[in-house]
Amino acid sequence: MTFQVALSFEDGITRFIKCDGDETVADASYRARINIPLDCRDGACGTCKSLCESGTYDGGDYIEEALTDEEAEQGYCLPCQMMPESDLVLQIPTTSDVAKTAAGTFTSTVTEIRKFSDTTIGFTIEIANRDDLVFLPGQYVNITVPGTEATRSYSFSTGPTSKELSFLVKITDGGLMSEYLRSRAQVGDTLEFTGPMGSFFLREQKRRALLLAGGTGLAPLLSILDKMRTDAADHPVHLVYGVSSDADLVELDKLEEYTKSLPQFTFDYCVSDPASSAPNKGYVTGLFEPAHLNDGDVDVYLCGPPPMVEAVRDHLKSEGVTPANFYFEKFNNAATPSGAEASAPPAAETVEAAPEYEIGEEHQPLSESDAQFDARMALELGAMELTIGRMTKEQLSEYRILAETSCESIENDHFTDAGAFTDTNAAFHEFLFRCTANDVLLEAYNRLEVTQLMTKVLRTADWVDEHIQHDHLDIVTAFETGDRAAAHDLIVSHSAHAKATMCRAIERSAVA
């Protein structure tokens, strides 16, 4: 069986290859004349080490020096050994130049020009060699403006399997592509483009998704929705679409269609202009509901201007929500001459600046998780000093029962029920603070929100540091014997084991 493998390079170029199930990705890559980093072909050097963002595969044989078990758990792989079991997306740690490859160049014919309003025009193209163009939903291409050598970047608004390719363009006075579309473009025109490009694309769905679009940033999200529909996605998906004026609203009919053809898809839209006739006035963050953020167990995809990206990031921070994954694409379509202030009125000689794209990802930060567990450890050491040798037999008995109960959800180095462990673990740790009879100390512990963090991060986790299962019991034993030194060392080591467990879960969430 043959699978499609996307090779995403550091400079934003993505190349697609066909790989049989019985050949390695490296062999298929070189057969396609794409020279990914490679030295040994034996799984011995690690030169080709890459990150698999989507798909399943047989990792093959290799030595520990080339790829550690921990790296493999995080999604790293060796293309010289791996054989695909499904379509794959790989992040290749080099540029396309080094790999002696480049984005494809295509010649297309304009088949439709659709003027949505004075501010937005859509156009559709066809290419004769459609099977040669493979892209991921959310990616973009660089289109040459007819009559010039200038290029402009636009994201596909159609899905990867669509025969026709569509785009949305924000019309800007003096803009090269804007003036072409507004004044000269005709059906039958020839357009040349290169691509696909960009690392803003749909990852394998493992949880609820929240899609956020600003203006024509709706385009890549429409492509993502098309792919979700094709894949019959079974996770809830909500889209919030924000624009500046009523004239900027486009493709609402298409979004309505998706509510009928894509199970569990819903959407809202808003207009920032106070004079708008839209039902919702304001900004996208005003339409967020708790269910959309799902206590952080959500993948956020955002495409819009830089201020929108920053506003969403600030809003999430103010709400105390850190999404499992936050993928964003900033674009700037402003017709601002070089060196001019963005807020200044455009000069007569202004021409459209090429849209500037900034693509990024954010995941639950390890540093914040470590800080919370370090703080818990410090408070527990203080609580230990207040309680060891002073707890009643009844308290020690309850302490042991709580420790034993927390162990029931762990078997060696994996969770049998991560949710149950989070609950019983919370009861175990909180009990020590309650035994201090110090409300200030208990409140300080609760403010750390360690349990809330664990609930979010460990929800789908399976691996747990193997020492965790015995840590709780050993800590109780130290309290029963009044061994202050042992209790101190056990609390410190338990914190390290807890951080290792969280680290693995966060890193695996980032890969997912």
C-alpha positions as CSV (number, residue, x, y, z in Angstrom):
1,M,0.0,0.0,0.0
2,T,1.2,3.5,-0.8
3,F,1.0,6.4,1.5
4,Q,1.5,10.2,1.2
5,V,4.3,11.7,3.3
6,A,4.6,15.5,3.8
7,L,8.1,16.7,4.4
8,S,8.0,20.1,6.0
9,F,11.3,22.0,5.9
10,E,12.6,24.8,8.2
11,D,12.2,27.5,5.6
12,G,8.4,26.8,5.2
13,I,8.7,24.7,2.1
14,T,6.6,21.5,2.1
15,R,7.2,18.6,-0.3
16,F,5.1,15.6,-0.7
17,I,6.3,12.1,-1.6
18,K,4.7,8.7,-2.2
19,C,6.1,6.0,0.1
20,D,5.2,2.3,-0.1
21,G,4.5,0.5,3.2
22,D,7.5,-1.7,2.7
23,E,10.1,1.1,2.1
24,T,11.6,3.6,4.3
25,V,10.7,7.3,4.1
26,A,14.4,8.1,3.4
27,D,14.4,5.7,0.4
28,A,11.2,7.2,-0.9
29,S,12.6,10.7,-0.4
30,Y,15.8,10.1,-2.3
31,R,13.8,8.3,-5.1
32,A,11.9,11.6,-5.4
33,R,15.3,13.5,-5.5
34,I,14.7,15.1,-2.2
35,N,18.0,14.7,-0.2
36,I,17.0,14.8,3.4
37,P,19.9,14.7,5.9
38,L,21.3,11.2,5.9
39,D,24.6,9.5,6.7
40,C,24.3,5.9,7.7
41,R,21.0,4.5,6.6
42,D,21.4,2.0,9.4
43,G,19.7,3.8,12.4
44,A,23.1,4.3,13.9
45,C,24.0,8.0,13.6
46,G,20.7,10.0,14.2
47,T,21.6,12.5,11.4
48,C,18.1,12.1,9.8
49,K,16.2,12.5,13.1
50,S,12.9,14.2,12.5
51,L,9.6,14.9,14.3
52,C,6.5,13.1,13.1
53,E,3.5,15.4,13.7
54,S,0.8,13.2,12.3
55,G,0.3,9.5,11.3
56,T,1.5,6.1,12.4
57,Y,4.5,4.1,11.3
58,D,6.9,1.3,12.1
59,G,9.9,2.9,13.7
60,G,12.3,0.2,12.5
61,D,15.6,-0.8,14.2
62,Y,18.1,1.7,15.6
63,I,20.5,2.1,18.5
64,E,19.9,4.2,21.6
65,E,22.6,6.7,20.6
66,A,20.7,7.5,17.4
67,L,17.2,7.8,19.0
68,T,16.4,7.4,22.7
69,D,13.2,5.8,24.0
70,E,12.2,9.2,25.4
71,E,12.6,10.9,22.0
72,A,10.6,8.1,20.3
73,E,7.8,8.7,22.9
74,Q,7.8,12.4,22.0
75,G,7.3,11.6,18.3
76,Y,10.8,11.7,17.0
77,C,11.8,9.2,14.4
78,L,14.5,8.1,11.9
79,P,13.4,8.4,8.3
80,C,16.1,6.0,7.3
81,Q,14.4,3.2,9.3
82,M,10.7,4.2,9.6
83,M,8.1,2.7,7.3
84,P,4.6,4.3,7.0
85,E,1.4,2.7,8.2
86,S,-0.6,5.8,7.3
87,D,-0.1,9.2,5.7
88,L,2.5,11.1,7.6
89,V,3.6,14.7,8.3
90,L,7.3,15.1,9.2
91,Q,9.2,18.1,10.3
92,I,12.6,17.9,8.6
93,P,15.4,19.7,10.5
94,T,17.0,21.5,7.5
95,T,16.1,23.9,4.8
96,S,14.8,22.9,1.3
97,D,18.0,24.3,-0.2
98,V,20.1,21.9,1.8
99,A,17.8,19.1,0.7
100,K,18.3,20.2,-2.9
101,T,14.6,20.7,-3.4
102,A,12.2,23.6,-3.8
103,A,8.6,24.5,-3.9
104,G,6.8,23.4,-7.0
105,T,5.9,25.9,-9.7
106,F,2.5,25.7,-11.4
107,T,0.6,27.5,-14.2
108,S,-3.1,28.0,-13.7
109,T,-6.1,29.4,-15.4
110,V,-8.6,31.7,-13.7
111,T,-12.1,30.1,-13.8
112,E,-14.1,32.4,-11.6
113,I,-13.8,35.9,-10.1
114,R,-16.3,36.6,-7.3
115,K,-16.7,40.1,-5.9
116,F,-18.1,39.6,-2.4
117,S,-18.0,43.3,-1.7
118,D,-15.9,46.5,-2.2
119,T,-13.4,45.1,0.4
120,T,-13.1,41.4,-0.6
121,I,-12.7,39.5,-3.8
122,G,-12.4,35.8,-4.3
123,F,-11.0,34.0,-7.3
124,T,-10.8,30.4,-8.4
125,I,-8.2,28.7,-10.6
126,E,-7.6,25.3,-12.2
127,I,-4.3,23.6,-13.1
128,A,-3.9,20.9,-15.7
129,N,-1.6,18.8,-13.5
130,R,-3.8,18.9,-10.4
131,D,-2.5,15.6,-9.1
132,D,1.0,17.1,-8.9
133,L,-0.1,19.7,-6.4
134,V,-0.5,18.3,-2.9
135,F,-0.9,20.5,0.1
136,L,-2.0,20.4,3.7
137,P,-5.2,22.3,4.7
138,G,-4.1,25.7,6.0
139,Q,-1.0,26.2,3.7
140,Y,-0.5,29.0,1.2
141,V,1.2,29.7,-2.1
142,N,3.0,32.6,-3.6
143,I,1.1,33.9,-6.7
144,T,2.8,36.2,-9.3
145,V,0.8,39.3,-10.0
146,P,0.2,39.4,-13.8
147,G,2.2,42.0,-15.6
148,T,4.8,42.2,-12.7
149,E,7.5,40.1,-11.1
150,A,6.0,40.7,-7.7
151,T,4.4,37.8,-5.8
152,R,1.6,37.8,-3.1
153,S,0.9,35.1,-0.6
154,Y,-2.6,33.6,-0.3
155,S,-3.9,30.6,1.6
156,F,-6.1,28.0,-0.1
157,S,-9.8,28.4,0.9
158,T,-10.6,25.0,-0.6
159,G,-9.6,21.6,0.7
160,P,-6.7,19.4,-0.5
161,T,-8.9,17.1,-2.6
162,S,-10.8,19.9,-4.4
163,K,-10.3,20.0,-8.1
164,E,-10.6,23.8,-8.2
165,L,-8.4,26.0,-6.0
166,S,-9.9,29.1,-4.4
167,F,-8.5,32.1,-2.5
168,L,-9.8,35.2,-0.7
169,V,-8.2,38.6,-1.2
170,K,-8.6,41.7,1.0
171,I,-8.8,44.7,-1.4
172,T,-6.4,47.5,-0.7
173,D,-6.2,50.8,-2.6
174,G,-2.9,50.8,-4.6
175,G,-2.3,47.1,-4.0
176,L,-0.8,45.3,-7.0
177,M,-3.0,42.2,-6.7
178,S,-6.0,44.3,-5.5
179,E,-5.8,46.5,-8.6
180,Y,-5.4,43.5,-10.9
181,L,-8.4,41.8,-9.5
182,R,-10.5,44.9,-9.3
183,S,-9.7,46.3,-12.8
184,R,-8.1,43.8,-15.1
185,A,-8.7,40.2,-14.1
186,Q,-10.8,38.1,-16.4
187,V,-11.8,34.5,-16.5
188,G,-9.3,32.7,-18.7
189,D,-6.3,34.7,-17.4
190,T,-3.1,32.8,-16.6
191,L,-1.6,32.9,-13.1
192,E,1.6,31.3,-12.0
193,F,2.3,30.3,-8.4
194,T,4.8,28.4,-6.3
195,G,4.1,26.3,-3.2
196,P,2.8,24.9,-1.1
197,M,4.4,26.7,1.9
198,G,3.8,27.2,5.6
199,S,3.6,25.2,8.8
200,F,0.1,26.4,9.7
201,F,-2.0,23.3,8.9
202,L,-4.4,20.9,10.5
203,R,-2.9,18.4,12.8
204,E,-4.4,15.0,13.6
205,Q,-7.5,15.6,15.6
206,K,-7.4,14.2,19.1
207,R,-9.5,16.8,21.0
208,R,-11.9,19.7,20.6
209,A,-10.8,22.4,18.2
210,L,-11.4,26.2,18.3
211,L,-10.9,28.0,15.0
212,L,-10.4,31.8,15.0
213,A,-10.5,33.9,11.8
214,G,-9.8,37.5,11.3
215,G,-11.0,39.0,8.0
216,T,-9.6,37.0,5.0
217,G,-7.8,34.8,7.6
218,L,-11.0,32.8,7.1
219,A,-9.5,31.2,4.0
220,P,-7.2,28.6,5.5
221,L,-9.8,27.7,8.1
222,L,-12.3,27.0,5.3
223,S,-9.6,24.6,3.9
224,I,-9.3,23.0,7.3
225,L,-13.0,22.6,7.6
226,D,-13.2,20.9,4.2
227,K,-10.5,18.4,5.3
228,M,-12.4,17.8,8.6
229,R,-15.5,17.0,6.6
230,T,-13.7,14.7,4.3
231,D,-12.2,12.9,7.3
232,A,-15.6,12.8,9.1
233,A,-14.1,14.4,12.2
234,D,-15.8,13.3,15.4
235,H,-14.6,16.0,17.8
236,P,-16.5,19.2,18.4
237,V,-15.3,22.1,16.3
238,H,-16.3,25.8,16.8
239,L,-15.3,28.7,14.6
240,V,-15.4,32.4,15.6
241,Y,-15.1,34.8,12.7
242,G,-14.4,38.5,13.2
243,V,-14.2,41.4,10.8
244,S,-14.1,45.2,10.9
245,S,-17.2,46.0,8.9
246,D,-20.3,44.4,7.4
247,A,-18.7,44.6,4.0
248,D,-15.9,42.3,5.2
249,L,-18.2,39.4,6.0
250,V,-17.9,36.7,3.4
251,E,-18.7,33.0,2.9
252,L,-21.3,32.9,5.7
253,D,-23.4,30.6,3.4
254,K,-20.5,28.2,3.2
255,L,-20.2,28.1,7.0
256,E,-23.9,27.4,7.3
257,E,-23.4,24.5,4.9
258,Y,-20.7,23.1,7.2
259,T,-23.1,23.1,10.1
260,K,-25.1,20.6,8.1
261,S,-22.4,18.5,6.6
262,L,-19.8,18.4,9.5
263,P,-21.1,16.9,12.7
264,Q,-20.5,18.9,15.9
265,F,-19.5,22.0,13.9
266,T,-20.8,25.4,15.1
267,F,-19.8,29.0,14.4
268,D,-20.3,32.6,15.5
269,Y,-19.3,35.8,13.9
270,C,-18.9,39.4,15.0
271,V,-18.2,42.9,13.5
272,S,-16.2,45.5,15.4
273,D,-17.9,48.4,13.8
274,P,-20.5,49.7,16.3
275,A,-22.8,50.7,13.4
276,S,-22.9,47.1,12.2
277,S,-26.2,45.3,11.6
278,A,-24.6,42.0,12.7
279,P,-26.1,40.3,15.8
280,N,-22.7,40.4,17.5
281,K,-20.7,43.5,17.7
282,G,-17.2,43.5,19.1
283,Y,-14.2,41.2,18.9
284,V,-13.8,37.4,18.7
285,T,-12.7,37.1,22.3
286,G,-16.2,38.4,23.4
287,L,-17.7,35.2,21.9
288,F,-15.6,32.7,23.8
289,E,-17.6,30.4,26.0
290,P,-16.2,28.0,28.6
291,A,-17.2,25.0,26.5
292,H,-15.1,26.3,23.6
293,L,-11.9,26.5,25.8
294,N,-12.7,23.2,27.5
295,D,-10.5,24.0,30.5
296,G,-7.5,24.1,28.1
297,D,-8.1,20.7,26.5
298,V,-8.5,22.2,23.1
299,D,-6.4,22.8,19.9
300,V,-6.6,26.5,18.8
301,Y,-6.0,27.5,15.2
302,L,-5.9,31.2,14.6
303,C,-5.3,33.1,11.4
304,G,-5.5,36.9,11.5
305,P,-3.6,40.2,11.8
306,P,-0.9,40.5,14.5
307,P,-3.1,42.5,16.9
308,M,-5.8,39.8,16.9
309,V,-3.2,37.1,17.7
310,E,-1.9,39.1,20.6
311,A,-5.4,39.9,21.8
312,V,-6.4,36.3,21.9
313,R,-3.2,35.3,23.7
314,D,-3.8,38.0,26.3
315,H,-7.4,36.9,26.8
316,L,-6.5,33.3,27.3
317,K,-3.9,34.3,29.8
318,S,-6.4,36.5,31.7
319,E,-8.8,33.6,31.8
320,G,-6.0,31.3,33.1
321,V,-6.4,29.0,30.1
322,T,-3.4,27.4,28.3
323,P,-4.6,25.5,25.3
324,A,-3.1,22.0,24.7
325,N,-1.9,23.4,21.3
326,F,-2.1,26.9,19.9
327,Y,-1.3,27.2,16.2
328,F,-1.3,30.7,14.7
329,E,-0.6,32.5,11.5
330,K,-0.2,36.3,11.5
331,F,-0.5,38.2,8.3
332,N,-0.1,41.8,7.4
333,N,-1.9,43.1,4.3
334,A,-1.4,46.8,5.0
335,A,-0.5,48.9,2.1
336,T,2.2,50.7,4.1
337,P,5.3,52.0,2.4
338,S,8.6,50.9,3.9
339,G,9.5,52.9,7.0
340,A,6.0,54.5,7.3
341,E,4.0,54.2,10.5
342,A,1.1,51.8,10.1
343,S,-1.3,54.3,11.6
344,A,-0.4,57.0,9.1
345,P,-2.6,57.7,6.1
346,P,-1.2,56.0,3.0
347,A,0.8,58.3,0.7
348,A,-0.1,58.7,-3.0
349,E,2.8,56.5,-4.1
350,T,1.9,53.7,-1.7
351,V,1.9,50.2,-3.2
352,E,0.7,47.0,-1.6
353,A,3.3,45.4,0.6
354,A,3.7,41.7,0.3
355,P,1.7,40.0,3.0
356,E,4.1,39.2,5.9
357,Y,3.4,35.8,7.4
358,E,4.5,34.7,10.8
359,I,3.6,31.1,11.7
360,G,4.0,29.6,15.1
361,E,2.9,27.1,17.7
362,E,2.4,27.3,21.5
363,H,1.9,24.4,23.9
364,Q,1.6,24.0,27.6
365,P,4.9,25.5,28.8
366,L,7.1,23.1,30.8
367,S,8.6,25.9,32.8
368,E,5.2,26.9,34.3
369,S,4.4,23.3,35.2
370,D,7.8,22.8,36.9
371,A,7.4,26.0,38.8
372,Q,4.0,24.9,40.2
373,F,5.4,21.6,41.4
374,D,8.4,23.2,42.9
375,A,6.1,25.5,44.8
376,R,4.0,22.6,46.0
377,M,7.2,20.8,47.2
378,A,8.3,23.9,49.2
379,L,4.9,24.2,50.8
380,E,4.8,20.4,51.6
381,L,8.2,20.6,53.3
382,G,6.9,23.3,55.5
383,A,3.7,21.3,56.2
384,M,5.9,18.3,57.1
385,E,7.8,20.3,59.7
386,L,4.4,21.2,61.3
387,T,2.9,17.7,61.3
388,I,5.6,15.0,61.5
389,G,5.5,13.4,65.0
390,R,2.3,15.2,65.8
391,M,-0.3,13.4,63.7
392,T,-2.8,11.2,65.5
393,K,-3.2,7.5,64.8
394,E,-6.5,8.2,63.1
395,Q,-4.8,10.8,60.8
396,L,-1.9,8.5,60.0
397,S,-4.4,5.7,59.2
398,E,-6.4,8.0,56.9
399,Y,-3.1,9.2,55.3
400,R,-2.2,5.6,54.4
401,I,-5.6,4.8,53.0
402,L,-5.4,7.9,50.7
403,A,-1.9,6.7,49.6
404,E,-3.1,3.2,48.9
405,T,-6.1,4.5,47.0
406,S,-3.9,6.7,44.7
407,C,-1.9,3.7,43.8
408,E,-4.9,1.8,42.5
409,S,-4.8,3.8,39.2
410,I,-1.2,3.0,38.4
411,E,0.4,-0.1,37.2
412,N,4.2,0.1,37.0
413,D,5.0,2.9,34.6
414,H,1.5,3.6,33.1
415,F,-1.8,4.9,34.3
416,T,-4.8,2.6,34.3
417,D,-7.0,5.6,34.9
418,A,-5.3,9.0,34.7
419,G,-8.5,10.8,35.7
420,A,-9.0,8.7,38.9
421,F,-5.3,9.2,39.8
422,T,-5.6,12.9,39.5
423,D,-8.5,13.0,41.9
424,T,-7.0,10.6,44.5
425,N,-3.6,12.2,44.2
426,A,-5.2,15.6,45.0
427,A,-6.9,14.1,48.1
428,F,-3.6,12.7,49.3
429,H,-1.6,15.9,49.0
430,E,-4.3,18.2,50.3
431,F,-4.7,16.0,53.4
432,L,-1.2,16.9,54.7
433,F,-2.1,20.6,54.6
434,R,-5.4,20.0,56.3
435,C,-3.5,18.2,59.1
436,T,-1.5,21.4,59.8
437,A,-4.8,23.2,60.9
438,N,-3.2,26.2,59.2
439,D,-5.8,27.8,56.8
440,V,-3.2,30.2,55.4
441,L,-1.0,27.3,54.3
442,L,-3.9,25.4,52.9
443,E,-5.1,28.4,50.9
444,A,-1.5,28.9,49.6
445,Y,-1.5,25.3,48.4
446,N,-4.9,25.6,46.7
447,R,-3.9,28.8,44.9
448,L,-1.2,26.8,43.1
449,E,-4.0,25.0,41.2
450,V,-1.8,22.0,40.7
451,T,-4.8,19.7,40.5
452,Q,-6.4,21.9,37.8
453,L,-3.1,21.6,35.8
454,M,-2.9,17.9,36.2
455,T,-6.5,17.5,35.2
456,K,-5.8,19.3,31.9
457,V,-2.4,17.8,31.1
458,L,-2.9,14.2,32.2
459,R,-6.4,13.7,30.8
460,T,-5.1,11.5,27.9
461,A,-1.7,10.6,29.4
462,D,-0.7,6.9,29.8
463,W,2.9,7.1,31.0
464,V,3.8,7.8,34.6
465,D,7.2,7.7,36.4
466,E,7.4,4.2,37.9
467,H,8.5,5.6,41.3
468,I,5.2,7.5,41.8
469,Q,3.4,4.3,42.7
470,H,5.6,3.8,45.8
471,D,6.3,7.4,46.7
472,H,3.1,8.0,48.5
473,L,3.4,4.9,50.6
474,D,7.0,5.6,51.5
475,I,6.1,9.1,52.5
476,V,3.4,7.8,54.8
477,T,5.9,5.3,56.3
478,A,8.3,8.1,57.1
479,F,5.5,10.0,58.9
480,E,4.5,6.9,60.8
481,T,8.1,6.4,62.0
482,G,8.7,10.1,62.6
483,D,11.7,10.0,60.3
484,R,12.0,13.7,59.4
485,A,15.1,13.3,57.1
486,A,13.5,10.5,55.2
487,A,10.2,12.4,54.8
488,H,12.2,15.5,53.5
489,D,14.1,13.4,50.9
490,L,11.0,11.5,49.8
491,I,9.0,14.7,49.3
492,V,11.8,16.2,47.2
493,S,12.3,13.1,45.1
494,H,8.5,12.7,44.6
495,S,8.4,16.2,43.2
496,A,11.0,15.3,40.6
497,H,9.0,12.2,39.7
498,A,5.8,14.2,39.3
499,K,7.6,16.8,37.1
500,A,8.9,14.0,34.9
501,T,5.4,12.6,34.5
502,M,4.0,16.1,33.6
503,C,6.9,16.8,31.3
504,R,6.3,13.6,29.2
505,A,2.5,14.4,29.0
506,I,3.1,18.0,27.9
507,E,5.7,17.0,25.3
508,R,3.4,14.3,23.9
509,S,0.5,16.8,23.8
510,A,2.7,19.1,21.8
511,V,3.5,16.4,19.3
512,A,-0.2,15.5,19.0
